[in-house]
Amino acid sequence: MLEDLRGWVTQLIDRYTLDLRTIPPCWDRHNAIVEALAALRDCERGCYDLDATPSSGIDWLRALSDVTAYLREQTARTGCAATEHRRDR
């Protein structure tokens, strides 16, 4: 599961030019961040499924906004930086 998520997260970072304050390099070592990213990936998949409603694209953008705000909070809480990982408290 984590390998699939890593590829998706890499694409997400590139598509939306997310910085280290949103998703730190050590994101996969923080359970809260992993869970949020997995939920966001699943949301995207559902929003762009063949059976999705016409408003699903907007639902995706709302979810992306909500989850990136949550990720920024979690990343600030960890205190991790580009070259430094800190364990969860």
WOCOR-V26154 format. One record per helix or strand of 2 or more residues. SS is the DSSP state (H for helix, E for strand). FROM is the first residue (numbers start at 1). LEN is the number of residues. If there is no record, write none. Layout:
SS&FROM&LEN  SS&FROM&LEN
//
This chain:
H&2&15  H&27&3  H&31&17  H&56&23
//
